[in-house]
């Protein structure tokens, strides 16, 4: 499987590392935004071709698919470009920053018949998979998902501390992880969604703090707080309050409500029989497996469209409590 990797930032590095652990997959070209950074990235990961033109990268011999880790604002247009070039596409979260663009991407996938998947990595982390497997068997029923997404980003820099050429967003990007995870773990539609935001940053033009509430068709709740103003432990923490226990997930780790580690061995097993622990690697393996097997992947663009509808609903009702579908 010959792959174009678009983007040369922090998340692109995680994808490159994950792809190196998947047999039969080769990055043949890097499509970047900055020449110096793209050239350095290609050299570091041993990729023989790079360009600032995605079309040139897609035109390399034998390219099968592209993974997009580019700025949010061009996710949908680039994903559609990849599909129209006859290639499969895995696009970083979110698939777009508007409902209309997400709908256009889903339509492009349906027209092409190719695989188009979104990097909703939380679906694939062993910690969240452990919960999902027990919900599926009836051992657990989720009652309330309480989530903190905390960063310190008062300057427009990425996770590597480098200046960004685009502006991140709490609602369209960071809440997207949790809105999707809530719908995935409950297995039913979200029927109520509201959001409130704090003051808009005078330079970045975005709100730095946000509160979100969701309710499922079965009256399960999700409470999400997000901040770019937090000084302290960074990242996202998920507290699953269930009928039969409480569990806290942080990326690929899981503890119970009494701070005892949960054994995640055997939750996701690789082709060699060894446990897989990296969510991005597991997610990327699903992408390539779906292509090889000719099936819809977990986290296809079509499956994730209701998430974008919920976020659109929240954006339209910002600072108005009780907006319902």
Number of C-alpha atoms within 10 A of each C-alpha: 15 17 24 28 30 28 24 23 21 14 18 20 17 13 18 19 14 18 19 14 11 16 10 10 14 17 23 22 26 30 29 25 19 13 14 9 14 21 20 13 21 22 13 10 14 12 17 12 17 24 19 17 13 22 14 13 23 26 12 15 9 11 20 16 27 28 28 29 25 23 20 21 17 15 23 25 15 21 28 22 18 24 23 15 14 16 21 25 27 26 25 23 23 25 34 25 21 17 19 13 19 25 19 15 26 23 14 20 23 15 11 17 12 20 23 31 31 24 26 25 21 22 22 26 25 27 27 26 19 19 20 22 14 12 17 13 9 9 13 18 21 21 19 20 24 19 21 19 21 22 19 15 17 13 14 15 15 17 12 9 11 12 11 14 12 14 15 20 17 21 24 21 18 18 24 21 21 25 24 22 20 26 20 18 19 21 15 13 16 25 15 19 24 23 24 18 20 13 11 12 12 8 9 15 11 18 18 22 20 21 20 23 20 25 20 19 14 13 13 18 21 25 16 21 19 23 22 21 13 16 11 9 10 14 13 18 17 20 21 23 20 18 12 11 14 18 23 25 22 16 20 16 16 23 17 15 14 10 10 11 13 15 12 17 13 14 16 20 14 13 9 7 9 11 15 19 22 17 24 22 23 21 26 21 19 18 27 20 14 18 20 10 9 12 12 19 21 19 23 21 25 21 16 23 18 18 26 24 17 24 23 19 19 26 19 13 17 17 17 13 14 14 17 15 10
